[in-house]
Each structure stands twice: as structure tokens, then as C-alpha cells.
Amino acid sequence: MYAIVESGGFQFNVKEGEKLRIPKLEAKPKDKITFDKVLFLGGEKPLIGAPYVKDAKVEAEVLSLGKTKKITVFKFKKVKYRRKKGHRQEYAEVRIDKIHAPLEMTN
């Protein structure tokens, strides 16, 4: 079984036991988090949400927090204009523990 969840304005395709990086979560390492915005559940009898699947949730554990490589943004025009800025995007690495399906999918 797999699910498509929404977090931080992004959609992620997740399976049990999978590790993924999610942008900026308010959590600490070893915290348990629950994604209740499940858009789709796939399996033998798939469920499509409108916009979310009712009573479906995905449980995960935060493994670590970190930052990606620095991204440099450089703007340039011929006549007296140069701007150099950059940033490092924060992320949380999570492991998907369990996907809970509603009763109508398990029957």
C-alpha cells in the first residue's frame, strides 16, 4: 500500500519503511508525527480524496534535521546592477512507520 500526502505545500508519494526529506517541519529528532492530509491511498482498492481521504493518516518518525547545499542566486544586468544572494533550505528526514486506511478500504 502507498499513499500521497501533503506537507508544507508539497505532495509526497510514501510507502511504509521509506525515508524521505520534507521541507521545514516543526519537530525534533525522534518525534512521532502524523500526516492527516492524505490525498490518495493506493492498493487493491484505491481511494481518492476530495480533497482528502476521510479517516486516513500516515504515521512517521523524525530521524534528523538538516540543511541542503547552499544555493547561490546571482542577478546581473549590464548597467550597474549586480545582486548575489543565497540560502540553504532546511529539511527534516522522516521514516514512514504506518499507513492507516479507513474501514471502507479494508473491507
C-alpha positions in Angstrom: 0.0 0.0 0.0 1.2 3.5 -0.7 -0.2 7.0 -0.1 0.1 10.5 -1.4 0.4 13.0 1.5 0.6 16.8 1.6 3.0 18.6 3.8 4.4 22.1 3.6 2.7 22.8 0.3 4.3 19.8 -1.4 2.9 16.3 -2.2 4.9 13.2 -1.4 4.4 9.6 -2.5 5.1 7.4 0.5 5.4 3.7 1.4 5.9 2.0 4.8 9.5 1.9 5.8 10.6 4.6 3.3 12.8 7.5 4.2 12.2 11.0 2.7 13.2 14.6 3.2 10.4 17.1 3.9 10.9 20.8 3.9 10.9 22.5 7.4 8.9 20.7 10.0 8.4 22.0 13.5 9.7 18.8 15.2 12.7 17.4 16.9 14.6 14.2 16.2 12.8 11.1 17.4 9.4 12.9 17.5 6.4 11.0 16.1 4.4 13.0 13.6 1.1 12.3 11.9 0.2 13.4 8.4 -3.6 13.7 8.2 -3.8 15.3 4.8 -3.8 12.2 2.7 -4.8 12.8 -0.9 -4.7 9.3 -2.2 -4.4 5.7 -1.0 -3.2 3.1 -3.4 -3.6 -0.7 -3.2 -6.1 -3.3 -4.4 -9.0 -0.8 -3.8 -7.6 2.7 -4.3 -9.2 5.7 -2.6 -9.1 9.2 -4.0 -9.8 12.1 -1.6 -12.0 15.1 -2.3 -9.7 16.9 -1.4 -8.5 14.5 1.4 -9.3 10.9 2.2 -11.5 10.8 5.4 -10.1 8.9 8.4 -6.8 8.2 6.7 -3.5 9.1 8.3 0.2 8.3 7.9 2.5 8.0 11.0 6.2 8.9 10.7 9.2 9.4 12.9 11.6 12.3 12.5 15.2 10.9 12.1 17.2 14.1 11.7 17.1 17.8 10.8 19.4 19.5 8.4 20.1 21.9 5.6 20.7 21.3 1.9 23.7 22.6 -0.1 23.8 26.4 -0.4 22.1 27.8 -3.5 23.5 30.9 -5.0 21.2 33.4 -6.7 23.0 35.9 -8.9 21.2 38.7 -10.8 23.1 40.8 -13.3 22.3 43.5 -15.8 24.8 45.3 -18.0 24.3 48.7 -16.5 25.3 48.9 -12.7 23.2 46.1 -11.3 24.6 43.0 -9.5 23.0 41.1 -6.7 24.4 38.0 -5.1 22.4 36.2 -2.5 22.0 32.6 -1.4 20.2 30.4 1.0 20.2 26.9 2.5 16.8 25.1 2.6 16.0 23.4 5.9 14.6 19.9 5.9 13.5 17.1 8.2 14.4 13.5 7.3 11.5 11.2 8.3 10.8 7.5 8.2 7.2 6.3 7.4 6.1 3.9 10.0 2.5 3.1 9.3 -0.3 4.0 6.8 -3.7 3.8 8.4 -6.5 3.3 5.9 -10.2 3.9 6.7 -12.6 1.0 7.2 -14.2 1.2 3.7 -10.8 0.4 2.1 -10.1 -2.6 4.3 -13.5 -4.3 3.7 
